[in-house]
């Protein structure tokens, strides 16, 4: 096996292993991250940095709970909620349904605004949002998980790079 082929296989293996983590990171990026965090940064600069760090420290256990519960019990978190009572499962689904709808609409609207700005599209943001949603649905229907996996990896890498560049540029100001 050539060195180049070996290195390529190592990269593919690495990407396959971290794929679920990247998908989770991509799905964890919501409306608050794209809209309110950007706005807060513009208004307050680094004054909120300590609060951001504290929020992430306190948020971490909630993300870990689902994985640890599943690993310890061998059952899903939904089954755990069900064991608490039907009310816990209903509350979980209601909160998830409401927040996912609000976050999806917010992210889609912000994305439509950015797409309109960067590509000089003068259509109403609702029309741009509908077009973006149609593109996303076509990707999911045609490419299934494989395309979603690849696109999310690219998007998370691009977001990470652009965030690092913006942060570095802000430090120099």
Buried (B, 14 or more C-beta within 10 A) or exposed (E): EEEEEEEEEEEEEEEEEEBEEBBEBBEEBBBBBBBEBEEBBEEEEEEBEEEEEEEEEEEEEEEEEEEEBBEEEEEEBEEBBBEEEEEBBEEBEEEEEEEEEEBEEBBBBBBBBEBBEEEEBEEEBEEBBBBBBEEBEEBEEEEEEEBBBBBBBEBBEEBEEEEEEEEEEEEEE
